[in-house]
Amino acid sequence: MMSLIKNINIRTKFILLFAILLISISILGYKIIAISAYNQIILKDVHSKSKAVLSLQNNVIIPLYNLRQLSHSLVMAPNKNIRKNIQLEIDQIIQTLSHYFEEVGVFSNDTCMVWNNYKKLLNKTKEYLDSEFEEGAYLNITTTTKRQFDILMNMLLNLQEKSLNNSTIAYNNAVSKTEEIKFEILFIIALIIIFSMIVSWLITNNIIKSIYSVQHGLNNFFKYLNDKTTHVGKIELFCNDEFKQMATIINENMLYISNNVKQNEALIKNATKVLEALKSGKLGSRLYKSTNDESLNELKNMINDMIDNLENRVNTEINKRLEQEQLLIQQSKLAAMGEMIGNIAHQWRQPLAEISAIHMNIQVTFNFNEFDKKYLNDKIGELNRLTSYMSQTISDFQNFFKPRGKPELFSVACVCKDAINIIISSLKYHSINLNLTILNNTFTVGYKNEYAQVILNVLSNAKDIIIERKIENPNINVEIKEDNEYSIVKISDNAGGIDDSIIDKIFDPYFTTRHKTKGTGIGLYMAKNIIERNMNGVISVKNIKNGALFTIKVPKKDQK
């Protein structure tokens, strides 16, 4: 039989299993239908007998007990109105019970006779009460009527017990027959299971062996693809079903794939080296290996084209970025130069006024012939003092804007003071109050002049916006402090703050809120580059009450 199964194709094997399953289901279905029909008959019998018992209990026995209780209540009632109501209930119950006792075939003649006698005794009690012979009514209800009630109840209880016995017998017969049918079904199921297991085991064993052989061959092939083995074995099957055909196709494809793997591996290794070179920033490497796989060859050409394109775009972008950086630097220098000239003008305003006054004084003195040597020496001294102050101003500005040197350790507070000294005259001229608060005199390492230019740029922007918006009682607050890692400078004003729609753009190049004739839009962009790229710090801005707050943080260093 095993050799026969080997030569059957898989489709026929599954059809055979399906046929066995269908026959088994048909047999079981037939037996289940037969059981259901028989059980239905038995259940109807049990239900009818149980229903008769329940009907006797609910419709006769319980109402009789209620009737007995009401008859006692009738005798004991304190007045005629209550008796009248109780008598109405008694009449209704008697009418209902008479209907059940008069049904043909339900009760025996003896039972009906006892019931009629009981009704007569109840009517006798009513007659006693109507004639106001309450003692006779009481004796009648507690003696003769009670005995008749007991006889009637005994007969009914015997009838109920008989009905219960019939119901129990019917139920026991149903249980016994169900057990017999259950064992019969279990026997049939056991035979079907044994036969099905034998046939299924033969078929599935053959299929599982074929699947295992294919699985084993594919696992060996995958190990070869994963470089865990160097040999590709064929799949051997000793059957003539679909698995044999599948194994033949798989063997042909494994041989074809194994012949191309080495070529593909060479190309992949070449691609890996090129990608590693790209990752390290070297754009000169290219793929040169080829393979029989057209898609890989196409991918190789695409990668080479992408590298060529990337190299050209990177070179173009680098050149463009360098040109842009140079332009930004030049524009930043020009903007700073304009600020410097304006600040020099404010610094020189008072000395020039004093020089003009001295000149006028000398002229008047000369005209009145009061010109002597002592007077001349005094005026020359005053002029020398003023020109020395103006010369020192030029030197301070030259030192402030001199080209970048080497990174150095400097005091954040001192650099901030230098920046403030540059702009303080302009602030005073416009009646802008500047408050400097130094909580910690911290140090950092970097380009001192560039850091000072950042502080000056933020102060200058605050000054310009205060002037532009014509703020009353203008104030600029500078606070210097530190935390665990950073030296922190906070610069705030009361100029009304920055519009929320542009606050995230103010550090972008060429972005300015002022007219093109008043701002280049590169000051804050260069400030961000200086702080974040050159000094590894952070510059940020947010709106506060009545104004804006710039926070400049650079890594702090210990003074040594």
CORPE-V984561 format. One record per residue. N is the residue number from 1. RES is the residue in one small letter. PSI is psi as a letter, one per 30 degrees, with the letter a starting at -180 (* if undefined). D_CENTER is the distance of its C-alpha to the mean C-alpha in Angstrom with 2 decimals. Layout:
n=N res=RES psi=PSI d_center=D_CENTER
n=N res=RES psi=PSI d_center=D_CENTER
//
This chain:
n=1 res=m psi=e d_center=59.77
n=2 res=m psi=e d_center=57.35
n=3 res=s psi=e d_center=59.09
n=4 res=l psi=e d_center=58.88
n=5 res=i psi=e d_center=55.12
n=6 res=k psi=e d_center=54.73
n=7 res=n psi=f d_center=56.51
n=8 res=i psi=k d_center=54.42
n=9 res=n psi=l d_center=51.49
n=10 res=i psi=e d_center=47.97
n=11 res=r psi=e d_center=47.96
n=12 res=t psi=e d_center=51.15
n=13 res=k psi=e d_center=49.78
n=14 res=f psi=e d_center=46.79
n=15 res=i psi=e d_center=49.14
n=16 res=l psi=e d_center=51.31
n=17 res=l psi=e d_center=48.43
n=18 res=f psi=e d_center=47.37
n=19 res=a psi=e d_center=50.99
n=20 res=i psi=e d_center=51.22
n=21 res=l psi=e d_center=48.03
n=22 res=l psi=e d_center=49.37
n=23 res=i psi=e d_center=52.74
n=24 res=s psi=e d_center=51.17
n=25 res=i psi=e d_center=48.99
n=26 res=s psi=e d_center=52.10
n=27 res=i psi=e d_center=54.21
n=28 res=l psi=e d_center=51.63
n=29 res=g psi=e d_center=51.04
n=30 res=y psi=e d_center=54.78
n=31 res=k psi=e d_center=55.17
n=32 res=i psi=e d_center=52.22
n=33 res=i psi=e d_center=53.75
n=34 res=a psi=e d_center=57.10
n=35 res=i psi=e d_center=55.63
n=36 res=s psi=e d_center=53.82
n=37 res=a psi=e d_center=57.08
n=38 res=y psi=e d_center=59.11
n=39 res=n psi=e d_center=56.59
n=40 res=q psi=e d_center=56.56
n=41 res=i psi=e d_center=60.35
n=42 res=i psi=e d_center=60.24
n=43 res=l psi=e d_center=57.46
n=44 res=k psi=e d_center=59.45
n=45 res=d psi=e d_center=62.48
n=46 res=v psi=e d_center=60.60
n=47 res=h psi=e d_center=58.90
n=48 res=s psi=e d_center=62.25
n=49 res=k psi=e d_center=63.94
n=50 res=s psi=e d_center=61.10
n=51 res=k psi=e d_center=61.12
n=52 res=a psi=e d_center=64.89
n=53 res=v psi=e d_center=64.47
n=54 res=l psi=e d_center=61.73
n=55 res=s psi=e d_center=63.81
n=56 res=l psi=e d_center=66.86
n=57 res=q psi=e d_center=64.93
n=58 res=n psi=e d_center=63.21
n=59 res=n psi=f d_center=65.99
n=60 res=v psi=e d_center=69.14
n=61 res=i psi=e d_center=68.86
n=62 res=i psi=e d_center=66.45
n=63 res=p psi=e d_center=68.35
n=64 res=l psi=e d_center=71.63
n=65 res=y psi=e d_center=70.36
n=66 res=n psi=e d_center=69.29
n=67 res=l psi=e d_center=72.75
n=68 res=r psi=e d_center=74.46
n=69 res=q psi=e d_center=72.50
n=70 res=l psi=e d_center=73.24
n=71 res=s psi=e d_center=76.96
n=72 res=h psi=e d_center=77.06
n=73 res=s psi=e d_center=75.28
n=74 res=l psi=e d_center=77.84
n=75 res=v psi=e d_center=80.73
n=76 res=m psi=f d_center=79.16
n=77 res=a psi=k d_center=78.07
n=78 res=p psi=f d_center=79.65
n=79 res=n psi=l d_center=80.57
n=80 res=k psi=e d_center=81.18
n=81 res=n psi=e d_center=78.02
n=82 res=i psi=e d_center=75.78
n=83 res=r psi=e d_center=78.05
n=84 res=k psi=e d_center=77.80
n=85 res=n psi=e d_center=73.99
n=86 res=i psi=e d_center=74.06
n=87 res=q psi=e d_center=76.74
n=88 res=l psi=e d_center=74.55
n=89 res=e psi=e d_center=71.73
n=90 res=i psi=e d_center=74.36
n=91 res=d psi=e d_center=75.77
n=92 res=q psi=e d_center=72.34
n=93 res=i psi=e d_center=71.58
n=94 res=i psi=e d_center=75.10
n=95 res=q psi=e d_center=74.65
n=96 res=t psi=e d_center=71.34
n=97 res=l psi=e d_center=72.81
n=98 res=s psi=e d_center=75.96
n=99 res=h psi=e d_center=73.85
n=100 res=y psi=e d_center=72.30
n=101 res=f psi=f d_center=75.68
n=102 res=e psi=f d_center=77.39
n=103 res=e psi=k d_center=75.04
n=104 res=v psi=k d_center=77.12
n=105 res=g psi=f d_center=76.36
n=106 res=v psi=e d_center=73.91
n=107 res=f psi=l d_center=76.36
n=108 res=s psi=l d_center=79.83
n=109 res=n psi=e d_center=82.99
n=110 res=d psi=e d_center=83.50
n=111 res=t psi=e d_center=80.09
n=112 res=c psi=e d_center=80.73
n=113 res=m psi=e d_center=84.15
n=114 res=v psi=e d_center=82.75
n=115 res=w psi=e d_center=80.16
n=116 res=n psi=e d_center=82.96
n=117 res=n psi=e d_center=85.00
n=118 res=y psi=e d_center=82.03
n=119 res=k psi=e d_center=81.67
n=120 res=k psi=e d_center=85.38
n=121 res=l psi=e d_center=85.12
n=122 res=l psi=e d_center=82.23
n=123 res=n psi=e d_center=84.38
n=124 res=k psi=e d_center=87.24
n=125 res=t psi=e d_center=85.10
n=126 res=k psi=e d_center=84.32
n=127 res=e psi=e d_center=88.04
n=128 res=y psi=e d_center=88.82
n=129 res=l psi=e d_center=86.29
n=130 res=d psi=e d_center=87.56
n=131 res=s psi=g d_center=91.07
n=132 res=e psi=h d_center=89.65
n=133 res=f psi=i d_center=90.76
n=134 res=e psi=e d_center=87.67
n=135 res=e psi=e d_center=89.33
n=136 res=g psi=e d_center=90.05
n=137 res=a psi=e d_center=86.50
n=138 res=y psi=e d_center=85.12
n=139 res=l psi=e d_center=87.53
n=140 res=n psi=e d_center=86.74
n=141 res=i psi=f d_center=82.95
n=142 res=t psi=f d_center=83.11
n=143 res=t psi=d d_center=85.74
n=144 res=t psi=e d_center=86.57
n=145 res=t psi=e d_center=83.28
n=146 res=k psi=e d_center=81.29
n=147 res=r psi=e d_center=83.27
n=148 res=q psi=e d_center=82.72
n=149 res=f psi=e d_center=78.94
n=150 res=d psi=e d_center=78.79
n=151 res=i psi=e d_center=80.66
n=152 res=l psi=e d_center=78.29
n=153 res=m psi=e d_center=75.14
n=154 res=n psi=e d_center=76.52
n=155 res=m psi=e d_center=77.15
n=156 res=l psi=e d_center=73.65
n=157 res=l psi=e d_center=71.98
n=158 res=n psi=e d_center=74.05
n=159 res=l psi=e d_center=72.90
n=160 res=q psi=e d_center=69.24
n=161 res=e psi=e d_center=69.68
n=162 res=k psi=e d_center=71.22
n=163 res=s psi=e d_center=68.30
n=164 res=l psi=e d_center=65.82
n=165 res=n psi=e d_center=67.80
n=166 res=n psi=e d_center=67.74
n=167 res=s psi=e d_center=63.95
n=168 res=t psi=e d_center=63.55
n=169 res=i psi=e d_center=65.84
n=170 res=a psi=e d_center=63.92
n=171 res=y psi=e d_center=60.58
n=172 res=n psi=e d_center=62.07
n=173 res=n psi=e d_center=63.47
n=174 res=a psi=e d_center=60.07
n=175 res=v psi=e d_center=58.39
n=176 res=s psi=e d_center=61.17
n=177 res=k psi=e d_center=60.95
n=178 res=t psi=e d_center=57.15
n=179 res=e psi=e d_center=57.53
n=180 res=e psi=e d_center=60.09
n=181 res=i psi=e d_center=57.87
n=182 res=k psi=e d_center=54.89
n=183 res=f psi=e d_center=56.96
n=184 res=e psi=e d_center=58.17
n=185 res=i psi=e d_center=54.64
n=186 res=l psi=e d_center=53.55
n=187 res=f psi=e d_center=56.59
n=188 res=i psi=e d_center=55.79
n=189 res=i psi=e d_center=52.13
n=190 res=a psi=e d_center=53.35
n=191 res=l psi=e d_center=55.72
n=192 res=i psi=e d_center=53.07
n=193 res=i psi=e d_center=50.57
n=194 res=i psi=e d_center=53.23
n=195 res=f psi=e d_center=54.35
n=196 res=s psi=e d_center=50.84
n=197 res=m psi=e d_center=49.85
n=198 res=i psi=e d_center=52.93
n=199 res=v psi=e d_center=52.41
n=200 res=s psi=e d_center=48.63
n=201 res=w psi=e d_center=49.20
n=202 res=l psi=e d_center=51.73
n=203 res=i psi=e d_center=49.53
n=204 res=t psi=e d_center=46.23
n=205 res=n psi=e d_center=48.08
n=206 res=n psi=e d_center=49.43
n=207 res=i psi=e d_center=46.06
n=208 res=i psi=e d_center=44.27
n=209 res=k psi=e d_center=46.99
n=210 res=s psi=e d_center=46.57
n=211 res=i psi=e d_center=42.77
n=212 res=y psi=e d_center=43.23
n=213 res=s psi=e d_center=45.77
n=214 res=v psi=e d_center=43.50
n=215 res=q psi=e d_center=40.57
n=216 res=h psi=e d_center=42.86
n=217 res=g psi=e d_center=44.14
n=218 res=l psi=e d_center=40.69
n=219 res=n psi=e d_center=39.54
n=220 res=n psi=e d_center=42.64
n=221 res=f psi=e d_center=41.93
n=222 res=f psi=e d_center=38.33
n=223 res=k psi=e d_center=39.81
n=224 res=y psi=e d_center=42.18
n=225 res=l psi=e d_center=39.42
n=226 res=n psi=g d_center=37.60
n=227 res=d psi=g d_center=40.91
n=228 res=k psi=f d_center=41.44
n=229 res=t psi=l d_center=44.74
n=230 res=t psi=g d_center=47.31
n=231 res=h psi=k d_center=48.72
n=232 res=v psi=j d_center=47.47
n=233 res=g psi=l d_center=49.08
n=234 res=k psi=l d_center=49.77
n=235 res=i psi=k d_center=48.51
n=236 res=e psi=k d_center=51.54
n=237 res=l psi=k d_center=51.60
n=238 res=f psi=i d_center=54.68
n=239 res=c psi=l d_center=53.98
n=240 res=n psi=g d_center=54.37
n=241 res=d psi=a d_center=51.16
n=242 res=e psi=f d_center=48.12
n=243 res=f psi=e d_center=46.88
n=244 res=k psi=e d_center=50.12
n=245 res=q psi=e d_center=49.51
n=246 res=m psi=e d_center=45.91
n=247 res=a psi=e d_center=47.14
n=248 res=t psi=e d_center=49.76
n=249 res=i psi=e d_center=47.27
n=250 res=i psi=e d_center=44.90
n=251 res=n psi=e d_center=47.90
n=252 res=e psi=e d_center=48.90
n=253 res=n psi=e d_center=45.44
n=254 res=m psi=e d_center=45.07
n=255 res=l psi=e d_center=48.43
n=256 res=y psi=e d_center=47.49
n=257 res=i psi=e d_center=44.17
n=258 res=s psi=f d_center=45.82
n=259 res=n psi=f d_center=48.39
n=260 res=n psi=f d_center=45.78
n=261 res=v psi=e d_center=43.51
n=262 res=k psi=e d_center=45.86
n=263 res=q psi=e d_center=46.07
n=264 res=n psi=e d_center=42.30
n=265 res=e psi=e d_center=41.92
n=266 res=a psi=e d_center=44.36
n=267 res=l psi=e d_center=42.49
n=268 res=i psi=e d_center=39.10
n=269 res=k psi=e d_center=40.72
n=270 res=n psi=e d_center=42.18
n=271 res=a psi=e d_center=38.83
n=272 res=t psi=e d_center=37.21
n=273 res=k psi=e d_center=39.96
n=274 res=v psi=e d_center=39.62
n=275 res=l psi=e d_center=35.85
n=276 res=e psi=e d_center=36.48
n=277 res=a psi=e d_center=39.12
n=278 res=l psi=e d_center=36.77
n=279 res=k psi=e d_center=34.19
n=280 res=s psi=g d_center=37.00
n=281 res=g psi=g d_center=37.99
n=282 res=k psi=j d_center=41.03
n=283 res=l psi=g d_center=41.26
n=284 res=g psi=f d_center=44.67
n=285 res=s psi=k d_center=43.73
n=286 res=r psi=l d_center=43.79
n=287 res=l psi=k d_center=43.44
n=288 res=y psi=f d_center=46.93
n=289 res=k psi=l d_center=46.56
n=290 res=s psi=l d_center=46.85
n=291 res=t psi=l d_center=46.09
n=292 res=n psi=f d_center=47.02
n=293 res=d psi=j d_center=43.47
n=294 res=e psi=e d_center=43.52
n=295 res=s psi=e d_center=39.76
n=296 res=l psi=e d_center=39.80
n=297 res=n psi=e d_center=42.84
n=298 res=e psi=e d_center=41.13
n=299 res=l psi=e d_center=38.08
n=300 res=k psi=e d_center=40.56
n=301 res=n psi=e d_center=42.20
n=302 res=m psi=e d_center=38.92
n=303 res=i psi=e d_center=37.87
n=304 res=n psi=e d_center=41.33
n=305 res=d psi=e d_center=41.15
n=306 res=m psi=e d_center=37.71
n=307 res=i psi=e d_center=39.13
n=308 res=d psi=e d_center=42.17
n=309 res=n psi=e d_center=40.14
n=310 res=l psi=e d_center=37.84
n=311 res=e psi=e d_center=40.94
n=312 res=n psi=e d_center=42.57
n=313 res=r psi=e d_center=39.56
n=314 res=v psi=e d_center=39.06
n=315 res=n psi=e d_center=42.75
n=316 res=t psi=e d_center=42.73
n=317 res=e psi=e d_center=39.71
n=318 res=i psi=e d_center=41.29
n=319 res=n psi=e d_center=44.54
n=320 res=k psi=e d_center=42.88
n=321 res=r psi=e d_center=40.85
n=322 res=l psi=e d_center=44.06
n=323 res=e psi=e d_center=45.98
n=324 res=q psi=e d_center=43.32
n=325 res=e psi=e d_center=43.20
n=326 res=q psi=e d_center=46.99
n=327 res=l psi=e d_center=47.05
n=328 res=l psi=e d_center=44.56
n=329 res=i psi=e d_center=46.57
n=330 res=q psi=e d_center=49.77
n=331 res=q psi=e d_center=48.43
n=332 res=s psi=e d_center=47.09
n=333 res=k psi=e d_center=50.54
n=334 res=l psi=e d_center=52.24
n=335 res=a psi=e d_center=50.02
n=336 res=a psi=e d_center=50.69
n=337 res=m psi=e d_center=54.36
n=338 res=g psi=e d_center=54.40
n=339 res=e psi=e d_center=52.83
n=340 res=m psi=e d_center=55.35
n=341 res=i psi=e d_center=58.29
n=342 res=g psi=e d_center=57.18
n=343 res=n psi=e d_center=56.84
n=344 res=i psi=e d_center=60.21
n=345 res=a psi=e d_center=61.72
n=346 res=h psi=e d_center=60.52
n=347 res=q psi=e d_center=61.71
n=348 res=w psi=f d_center=65.13
n=349 res=r psi=e d_center=65.59
n=350 res=q psi=e d_center=67.30
n=351 res=p psi=e d_center=69.43
n=352 res=l psi=e d_center=70.65
n=353 res=a psi=e d_center=71.60
n=354 res=e psi=e d_center=73.54
n=355 res=i psi=e d_center=75.28
n=356 res=s psi=e d_center=76.25
n=357 res=a psi=e d_center=77.66
n=358 res=i psi=e d_center=79.64
n=359 res=h psi=e d_center=81.01
n=360 res=m psi=e d_center=82.18
n=361 res=n psi=e d_center=83.70
n=362 res=i psi=e d_center=85.59
n=363 res=q psi=e d_center=86.90
n=364 res=v psi=e d_center=88.11
n=365 res=t psi=e d_center=89.68
n=366 res=f psi=e d_center=91.44
n=367 res=n psi=e d_center=92.79
n=368 res=f psi=g d_center=94.28
n=369 res=n psi=h d_center=95.86
n=370 res=e psi=g d_center=93.96
n=371 res=f psi=j d_center=92.49
n=372 res=d psi=l d_center=93.34
n=373 res=k psi=e d_center=92.11
n=374 res=k psi=e d_center=90.19
n=375 res=y psi=e d_center=88.34
n=376 res=l psi=e d_center=87.51
n=377 res=n psi=e d_center=86.19
n=378 res=d psi=e d_center=83.97
n=379 res=k psi=e d_center=82.45
n=380 res=i psi=e d_center=82.01
n=381 res=g psi=e d_center=80.13
n=382 res=e psi=e d_center=77.85
n=383 res=l psi=e d_center=77.21
n=384 res=n psi=e d_center=76.52
n=385 res=r psi=e d_center=73.98
n=386 res=l psi=e d_center=72.16
n=387 res=t psi=e d_center=72.22
n=388 res=s psi=e d_center=70.99
n=389 res=y psi=e d_center=68.01
n=390 res=m psi=e d_center=67.29
n=391 res=s psi=e d_center=67.66
n=392 res=q psi=e d_center=65.28
n=393 res=t psi=e d_center=62.71
n=394 res=i psi=e d_center=62.99
n=395 res=s psi=e d_center=62.61
n=396 res=d psi=e d_center=59.49
n=397 res=f psi=e d_center=57.89
n=398 res=q psi=e d_center=58.97
n=399 res=n psi=e d_center=57.45
n=400 res=f psi=e d_center=54.22
n=401 res=f psi=g d_center=53.79
n=402 res=k psi=l d_center=55.27
n=403 res=p psi=l d_center=53.41
n=404 res=r psi=k d_center=50.70
n=405 res=g psi=b d_center=52.16
n=406 res=k psi=l d_center=50.60
n=407 res=p psi=k d_center=47.71
n=408 res=e psi=l d_center=49.25
n=409 res=l psi=k d_center=48.55
n=410 res=f psi=l d_center=48.94
n=411 res=s psi=k d_center=48.52
n=412 res=v psi=e d_center=45.74
n=413 res=a psi=e d_center=47.83
n=414 res=c psi=e d_center=50.96
n=415 res=v psi=e d_center=49.26
n=416 res=c psi=e d_center=47.76
n=417 res=k psi=e d_center=51.27
n=418 res=d psi=e d_center=52.74
n=419 res=a psi=e d_center=50.30
n=420 res=i psi=e d_center=51.09
n=421 res=n psi=e d_center=54.83
n=422 res=i psi=e d_center=54.49
n=423 res=i psi=f d_center=53.02
n=424 res=i psi=e d_center=54.56
n=425 res=s psi=e d_center=57.64
n=426 res=s psi=e d_center=55.63
n=427 res=l psi=e d_center=53.54
n=428 res=k psi=e d_center=56.75
n=429 res=y psi=e d_center=58.29
n=430 res=h psi=g d_center=55.48
n=431 res=s psi=h d_center=55.56
n=432 res=i psi=k d_center=52.03
n=433 res=n psi=k d_center=51.67
n=434 res=l psi=k d_center=49.82
n=435 res=n psi=k d_center=48.76
n=436 res=l psi=k d_center=48.18
n=437 res=t psi=j d_center=46.65
n=438 res=i psi=j d_center=46.68
n=439 res=l psi=e d_center=44.81
n=440 res=n psi=k d_center=44.86
n=441 res=n psi=i d_center=47.01
n=442 res=t psi=l d_center=44.70
n=443 res=f psi=l d_center=45.38
n=444 res=t psi=l d_center=43.49
n=445 res=v psi=k d_center=44.46
n=446 res=g psi=a d_center=44.43
n=447 res=y psi=j d_center=46.45
n=448 res=k psi=e d_center=48.08
n=449 res=n psi=e d_center=49.32
n=450 res=e psi=e d_center=46.04
n=451 res=y psi=e d_center=44.24
n=452 res=a psi=e d_center=47.00
n=453 res=q psi=e d_center=46.56
n=454 res=v psi=e d_center=42.86
n=455 res=i psi=e d_center=43.94
n=456 res=l psi=e d_center=46.74
n=457 res=n psi=e d_center=44.49
n=458 res=v psi=e d_center=42.09
n=459 res=l psi=e d_center=45.16
n=460 res=s psi=e d_center=46.81
n=461 res=n psi=e d_center=43.82
n=462 res=a psi=e d_center=43.76
n=463 res=k psi=e d_center=47.52
n=464 res=d psi=e d_center=47.36
n=465 res=i psi=e d_center=44.73
n=466 res=i psi=e d_center=46.71
n=467 res=i psi=e d_center=49.87
n=468 res=e psi=e d_center=48.25
n=469 res=r psi=f d_center=46.84
n=470 res=k psi=h d_center=50.04
n=471 res=i psi=k d_center=48.32
n=472 res=e psi=k d_center=50.65
n=473 res=n psi=h d_center=50.98
n=474 res=p psi=k d_center=48.84
n=475 res=n psi=k d_center=47.34
n=476 res=i psi=k d_center=45.59
n=477 res=n psi=k d_center=44.30
n=478 res=v psi=k d_center=43.88
n=479 res=e psi=k d_center=42.45
n=480 res=i psi=k d_center=42.60
n=481 res=k psi=a d_center=40.81
n=482 res=e psi=l d_center=38.82
n=483 res=d psi=a d_center=35.93
n=484 res=n psi=f d_center=35.45
n=485 res=e psi=f d_center=35.00
n=486 res=y psi=l d_center=36.04
n=487 res=s psi=k d_center=39.00
n=488 res=i psi=k d_center=37.76
n=489 res=v psi=k d_center=39.60
n=490 res=k psi=k d_center=38.41
n=491 res=i psi=j d_center=40.26
n=492 res=s psi=l d_center=39.85
n=493 res=d psi=l d_center=41.93
n=494 res=n psi=h d_center=42.49
n=495 res=a psi=g d_center=42.52
n=496 res=g psi=f d_center=39.77
n=497 res=g psi=a d_center=36.77
n=498 res=i psi=k d_center=35.05
n=499 res=d psi=k d_center=33.57
n=500 res=d psi=f d_center=29.76
n=501 res=s psi=f d_center=29.72
n=502 res=i psi=f d_center=31.52
n=503 res=i psi=f d_center=30.69
n=504 res=d psi=f d_center=28.28
n=505 res=k psi=f d_center=31.11
n=506 res=i psi=f d_center=34.08
n=507 res=f psi=g d_center=33.88
n=508 res=d psi=k d_center=34.03
n=509 res=p psi=k d_center=37.46
n=510 res=y psi=g d_center=39.90
n=511 res=f psi=k d_center=37.73
n=512 res=t psi=k d_center=39.94
n=513 res=t psi=f d_center=40.10
n=514 res=r psi=l d_center=43.89
n=515 res=h psi=l d_center=46.46
n=516 res=k psi=f d_center=47.11
n=517 res=t psi=f d_center=50.52
n=518 res=k psi=f d_center=49.05
n=519 res=g psi=k d_center=46.11
n=520 res=t psi=f d_center=45.08
n=521 res=g psi=g d_center=41.35
n=522 res=i psi=f d_center=41.51
n=523 res=g psi=e d_center=42.18
n=524 res=l psi=e d_center=38.63
n=525 res=y psi=e d_center=37.51
n=526 res=m psi=e d_center=40.25
n=527 res=a psi=e d_center=39.42
n=528 res=k psi=e d_center=35.82
n=529 res=n psi=e d_center=37.23
n=530 res=i psi=e d_center=39.75
n=531 res=i psi=e d_center=37.42
n=532 res=e psi=e d_center=34.36
n=533 res=r psi=e d_center=36.07
n=534 res=n psi=f d_center=39.48
n=535 res=m psi=g d_center=38.79
n=536 res=n psi=h d_center=35.16
n=537 res=g psi=a d_center=34.36
n=538 res=v psi=k d_center=32.13
n=539 res=i psi=k d_center=33.25
n=540 res=s psi=l d_center=31.13
n=541 res=v psi=k d_center=31.89
n=542 res=k psi=l d_center=30.65
n=543 res=n psi=k d_center=32.36
n=544 res=i psi=a d_center=33.97
n=545 res=k psi=k d_center=36.35
n=546 res=n psi=f d_center=39.19
n=547 res=g psi=a d_center=38.29
n=548 res=a psi=l d_center=36.28
n=549 res=l psi=j d_center=35.63
n=550 res=f psi=k d_center=35.73
n=551 res=t psi=k d_center=34.71
n=552 res=i psi=j d_center=36.24
n=553 res=k psi=k d_center=35.30
n=554 res=v psi=l d_center=37.11
n=555 res=p psi=k d_center=37.31
n=556 res=k psi=l d_center=40.16
n=557 res=k psi=l d_center=43.03
n=558 res=d psi=k d_center=45.68
n=559 res=q psi=k d_center=49.17
n=560 res=k psi=* d_center=51.55
//
